[in-house]
Amino acid sequence: MNIAGAGVVAFNQINNAVEASIEGDLAGRSTVKAEDGVTVDAENRAHLLSQLGAVTVSAGGAGALSVNVTVSATYADNTLGGSLLANIDDSTVDSSGGNVTVDADAENTLEAYGQSVGVSVGGAAGVSINLAVSAVLAAIP
C-alpha cells in the first residue's frame, strides 16, 4: 500500500489606511489660498496575487494486490481591507482661479489561483505455472 499527500495553505492580507486631508490643528482652523484649483485626492491601488500549487504522485506494484492512494489540496484565505479618506475638515479653502476638488478612489484587485494534481499508478500481477506429469501403464502379462 502506498499513500501520498501534499497540501498548500496560504493566508494573505492587505490592510492599509490612506488619507489625504486639509485639516485644522488644535489651535484653530487652517486656511489655504490658491490662485489655481485645489485638489485633495486619496488613491488606493492594492493588488493581491495568490498562486498555489500542490502535486502528489503515488506508484507501486505487488505480487497479488496493489493499493495506491493520493490526496492533493490547496487552500487560500485572502483579505483586502482598510480605509480610504479624502477630506477638508475645520479649514477654509479659497481658490480664486479654479475648482476645489475632494476625491477618493479605490481600485483594489484580488487574484487567487489554486492548482492541485494527484496521480496514482498501481500494478498487480499474478502468474501461475502448473505442471502435471504422470505415467499410466495398464498391462496383461
C-alpha positions in Angstrom: 0.0 0.0 0.0 1.3 3.4 -1.0 -0.1 6.7 0.4 1.0 10.2 -0.8 -0.3 13.6 0.2 0.5 17.2 -0.4 -1.1 20.4 0.6 -0.5 24.1 0.4 -2.2 26.7 2.8 -1.8 30.4 2.4 -3.1 33.3 4.4 -2.6 36.8 2.7 -3.9 40.1 4.0 -3.6 43.7 2.9 -5.0 46.1 5.4 -3.9 49.7 4.9 -5.1 53.2 5.6 -4.8 56.0 3.0 -5.7 59.6 3.9 -5.4 62.9 2.0 -6.6 65.8 4.1 -6.5 69.5 4.7 -7.3 69.8 8.4 -7.1 72.4 11.1 -5.0 71.8 14.2 -5.8 72.1 17.9 -5.0 75.8 17.8 -7.7 76.5 15.2 -8.8 76.4 11.6 -6.3 76.2 8.7 -6.5 78.5 5.7 -5.5 77.6 2.2 -5.4 80.3 -0.5 -4.6 79.3 -4.1 -4.6 81.1 -7.4 -5.3 77.8 -9.2 -7.5 74.9 -8.3 -7.1 72.9 -5.1 -7.3 69.1 -5.2 -7.4 66.7 -2.3 -7.0 63.2 -3.8 -6.6 59.9 -2.0 -6.0 56.8 -4.1 -5.6 53.1 -3.1 -4.4 50.6 -5.7 -3.8 47.5 -3.7 -3.2 44.2 -5.6 -3.0 40.8 -4.1 -2.0 37.8 -6.1 -2.1 34.3 -4.6 -0.9 31.4 -6.6 -0.8 27.9 -5.0 0.1 24.5 -6.4 0.3 21.0 -5.0 1.3 17.8 -6.7 1.2 14.2 -5.4 2.4 11.0 -7.0 1.8 7.5 -5.7 3.1 4.5 -7.5 3.6 0.9 -6.6 3.2 -2.7 -7.5 2.7 -6.0 -5.8 2.6 -9.7 -6.5 -1.2 -10.0 -5.9 -2.7 -6.6 -4.8 -1.6 -3.0 -5.3 -3.4 -0.2 -3.4 -2.3 3.4 -4.1 -3.9 6.5 -2.6 -3.1 10.1 -3.4 -4.5 13.3 -1.9 -3.7 16.8 -3.1 -5.2 20.1 -1.9 -4.8 23.8 -1.9 -6.4 26.5 0.4 -6.1 30.2 0.3 -7.6 32.8 2.6 -7.1 36.3 1.1 -8.3 39.5 2.6 -8.2 43.1 1.2 -9.3 45.7 3.7 -8.5 49.1 5.1 -9.8 52.6 4.9 -9.6 55.4 2.4 -10.3 59.1 3.2 -10.1 62.4 1.4 -11.4 65.4 3.2 -11.3 69.1 4.2 -12.0 69.5 7.8 -12.0 72.5 10.1 -10.4 74.6 7.3 -11.0 77.4 4.9 -10.0 76.8 1.3 -10.0 79.7 -1.1 -9.4 79.1 -4.8 -9.6 82.2 -6.9 -8.7 80.6 -10.2 -10.1 77.1 -10.2 -12.2 74.4 -8.5 -11.8 72.8 -5.1 -11.9 69.1 -5.6 -12.0 66.3 -3.0 -11.7 62.8 -4.4 -11.2 59.3 -3.0 -10.6 56.4 -5.4 -10.0 52.7 -4.6 -9.2 50.2 -7.3 -8.2 47.1 -5.5 -7.8 43.7 -7.1 -7.5 40.2 -5.7 -6.5 37.2 -7.8 -6.3 33.7 -6.4 -5.4 30.6 -8.3 -5.1 27.1 -6.9 -4.0 24.1 -8.8 -4.0 20.6 -7.4 -3.0 17.4 -9.2 -2.9 13.8 -7.9 -1.6 10.9 -9.8 -1.9 7.3 -8.6 -0.5 4.3 -10.5 -0.5 0.8 -9.4 0.0 -2.7 -10.8 -0.6 -6.2 -9.8 0.4 -9.4 -11.4 -0.2 -13.0 -10.7 1.5 -15.8 -12.5 0.7 -19.4 -12.1 2.6 -22.2 -13.7 1.3 -25.7 -13.2 2.9 -28.8 -14.5 1.5 -32.2 -14.0 3.4 -35.3 -15.2 2.2 -38.8 -14.8 2.6 -42.1 -16.4 -0.1 -44.7 -16.5 0.5 -48.3 -17.6 -2.1 -50.9 -18.0 -0.9 -54.3 -19.0 -1.9 -58.0 -19.0 1.1 -60.2 -18.5 
